[in-house]
Amino acid sequence: MSNEQALPDPVIEISALTTRFGSRVVHDGLDLLVRRGEIFALVGGSGSGKSTLLREMILLHQPASGSIKVLGVDLQDIGEAAALALRRRWGVMFQSGGLFGSLTIRENIGLPLHEHSALAAPLIDEIADWKLAMSGLEPAVGDQMPAELSGGMLKRAALARALALDPELLFLDEPTAGLDPESAGDVDRLIASLRQLFGLTFVIITHDLDLLWQITDRVAFLAGGKVQALGSMSELAASDDPAVRRFFDGRRGQAAENGAT
Amino acid sequence: MSDLADGPASLAWNAQQQLQLAGSWTARGLGRIDRQLDALAQPAGAPLVIDASEIEAVDTAGAWVIHKLLQRLGSEAAGVELRALRPEFDHLLSLVAEEIARQGEVRKPAAERPATPLAALGQRTVNALEQATALLAFIGESAIAVGGWLLHPTRIRWRPILYNIRSAGFDALPIVGVLSFLLGVVITYQGADQLRQYGANIFVADLVGLSILREFAPLITAIIVAGRSGSAYAAQIGTMAVTEEIDAMRTIGLAPLDVLVLPKFFALVLALPLLTVFADVLGVFGGMIMAQAQLDVGYGEFLDRFVRTVSLTTLLIGIGKAPVFAAIIVTVGCVQGLRTRGGADSVGRQTTRSVVQSIFLIIVADGLFSVVFSVLKL
């Protein structure tokens, strides 16, 4: 980032990606590029392949053809060791949290550190408490079990676990879905401040128009197996693609746009 | 950031008596450096200078460790100064400082004292009593629900009853058949030697008939079904409790007992005696085959003796136990399922508990039956 003119280096490069489930084509020659330090959002209707695309980027699903490069590593035919090294460099927050029900929140957050570092247990607990605080949770929450938490707290705890290994890249699947407007706003601010503090890159799947307007740098609109439109929210809102228009022209879309300006 | 290209974190004293930190101070790079740090002795007197110019990478874990080191040395030495840390790592360190100051304000709750053995015993007793109360409450509620069905027969759900008869009864035929056949074979095999010594070969029919019909067939059938269906009941109901399906049922106006418990109850009370008869037949058949092979007691002889010594009462006693065992299996399975709280972990625990408790109670009930029958001289 020393050169002001040059664009930051790409963190994710996807080219000519094709995915099929049986005869159903989900992605049909999709290209995408995410740059370092961006808050990048994937939007699109149900079944447009957002979640599948995310799963392919985090090595949970193998595409039919095409190439995906994450943090400079090609995911095609990646070896076990390289995959593990890559997994340490990103964090993923799943839609329903994916916290382990048999562990306390503190143990959940400390688990990646226990697995991938030789740090002493008390030190890991302290760091886990810090990550909790970063995600805006009280230290007392650390002793609770995931089943005891409310939806908003679960999302924050899941985010804290995703942050455990200081990832460069964070994937968030619907970080604000099912939250009340106040908690959703808190999550928006949390994401923005994490980017500012640590220079993280975010890839977010969301339907939350407020989140899209407030914090995203660029948004990719997925439809028909391709990126139908790409740009900042104001650029997308000005697009005359009919599919994009339907997405933004609802009354809720208008309200969110007015709220942002 | 967490790449180890720069080598692990290290520390050393340099020529100017400065503490030289180098390498990646990251979660992976730190290794067990905390031991080295704890052993670090502070040269008395002079203020300490830490040279951080060779630190290649810092993440939150590394910043935490460095800050704690500064804090500890700062409190021990005349002064401590961190020099030449790269500016991009600086803000991480100040973040740690803020957080540590904040954590200091929040008093950590005092750790819970481990319970004394007496308190633990009391707690376990209370838990056991609670479980017993829950069981009794469940039996009461079920009785009321059964009464409701009997008063309004149109409310009886035939389809789930038939489905449960198939899944808990018909589908269990092969395993019950094979195991009771083998049981018959084993009993005869073990008894054969003893009987031959006294030349009492023909009494093998008495041995097999009485033991299989009275005890083994009902018991082995109930134990198989407890493991097969009782666990399934607990897991099914437990998962539904975790995913709020049972709450949803209540809000729609469906009584969970009506929908989930009673069909299983009626189905198993009907199916288990039938399974027991099947086990009787195959157990005796196994004994018969073994009797011919080991004791030269032909099928005709065996059956002739069997009909004369084994009374109808024997058969009925065995079959009569089955509905009681069925009630135990369904009740325990459903109660444990309904008591599931939390997540996947709890479903597993409750399922295990349901199988262990129902087998335990089946054997206890069998013992009670023996006592009662001997008093009644049956």
Interface residues (C-beta under 8 A of the other chain):
Chain A: R88 R89 G101 S102 L113 H116 S117 A118 L119 A120 L123 E126 I127 D129 W130 K131 A133 E138 P139 A140 D143 M145 P146 A147 L165 D166 E168 L197
Chain B: M1 S2 T26 A27 R28 L30 G31 R32 D34 D59 T60 A61 W64 V65 H91 L95 V96 E99 R102 Q103 V106 K108 P109 R341 G342 G343 A344 D345 S346
